[in-house]
Amino acid sequence: MHRKHLLTSVQMAHFVAHGALRMDAVVPDEMNAQAIEVLDQGIPAVPYGTPLRETFPEGSFAQRLVQLPEVAGAIQSLVGPDPTVDHHAVHIREANEGEAQNLHADAIIDVRPGAFDVQLMYYPQEVTLEMGGTLSVPGSHLRRTNESDTGRYQNLRGQTRLTCPAGTVVFLHHGIWHGGRRNDSSIDRYMFKIRFNPTVRQVRLWNTDDLYDPAVAKELSTFFPWYETATGRLELYNRVKLWQALTGDDTFDPEYWVTRVTNQPRRVVAQRSLNPHAPKEMA
Ligand SMILES: O=C(O)CCC(=O)C(=O)O
C-alpha cells in the first residue's frame, strides 16, 4: 500500500466529524459500464466475519472494486489491514417506485467508544436528485438512537441527498443516519454496499504526516445545523473521544470538554479524619 493512497489526517478528521467521506468518480468508467450487469446477476453472500481477502473471487468485479488504490487506501486507513466482511448487498431503488426508506442506522445502538465499522457504498451510475440518492444526516453517527426507531425523525436541517457522478464511493461510519430516497425517475438506481469489521485497533492507520495541521482541529469542531445548542456539544465531546482513540493521544481536547467531565482527583487533603483512632494531630 503506497502512502499516497492512504487518507490524510484532515480526511480522517472529516470522517470523524461528518461520519462520512465521499470519493467522487473514483471508479473508472470501464468498471462502471460493467457494474449494472454484475449487480443484476448478484454477488454471492458470505458468512459474517469472512476475511475480505476471501470474500470475493480473484479477478471478480467486487474484488477489483475493493482493490482500486484509492478505495483500498481508504479501507486500510479506516479499518486497517485484513478487515472482515460483516455483509454485503446490492440495493436497487426502482424507477418510479413511489416509496422512500425512513432514516435508519444499520445496527442496534453500538456503544463501542474506540472502534467502528465502515460501510462502503458504491454508485455505478450518475445519481441525480430525482433518482433517490441516499439521504444522510452529517454528524449523526455518534448520536445514540436505535436502528429503525431513528425513522421518527424527519427532515433534519443540514441533511443531504446524495447526487454524484458515476463511480462514486462513499464511506460511512456504521452509526450514520441514512435511508434510500424515493426514486421519481424512470431509471433504476443501483448501489452496492459492503460493511467492514476491523480486526486491529484503529490507531493511526492512515497517513499521519499532517496530524498536527490546524485543519484537523477545524474539521473536528464542525457544528451541524440540526444540532441543539447545548446537546449538540455532546457530539463534539463524542468526536474528541473518538479522535483520542484513533490517535492514541488522550491529551487531545481543544475545548477541554472531555477533561472537565473526567476530572476526578484522588488526592485527599481533608482537615479532619473520619477514623476516631487516628493520631491526635489528624483527628
Ligand atoms: O439505497 C440506498 O440509498 C440506501 C439503502 C440502505 O442503506 C439500506 O437499505 O440500509
The ligand as an SDF file (V2000), in Angstrom:
LIG
                    3D

 10  9  0  0  0  0  0  0  0  0999 V2000
  -30.4470    2.5830   -1.2650 O   0  0  0  0  0  0  0  0  0  0  0  0
  -29.9740    3.4250   -0.5250 C   0  0  0  0  0  0  0  0  0  0  0  0
  -29.6690    4.5410   -0.8800 O   0  0  0  0  0  0  0  0  0  0  0  0
  -29.7370    3.0910    0.9190 C   0  0  0  0  0  0  0  0  0  0  0  0
  -30.1460    1.6970    1.2720 C   0  0  0  0  0  0  0  0  0  0  0  0
  -29.7310    1.3640    2.6450 C   0  0  0  0  0  0  0  0  0  0  0  0
  -28.8960    1.9690    3.1930 O   0  0  0  0  0  0  0  0  0  0  0  0
  -30.2830    0.2690    3.3950 C   0  0  0  0  0  0  0  0  0  0  0  0
  -31.1640   -0.4360    2.9020 O   0  0  0  0  0  0  0  0  0  0  0  0
  -29.8350    0.0710    4.5550 O   0  0  0  0  0  0  0  0  0  0  0  0
  1  2  2  0
  2  3  1  0
  2  4  1  0
  4  5  1  0
  5  6  1  0
  6  7  2  0
  6  8  1  0
  8  9  2  0
  8 10  1  0
M  END
$$$$
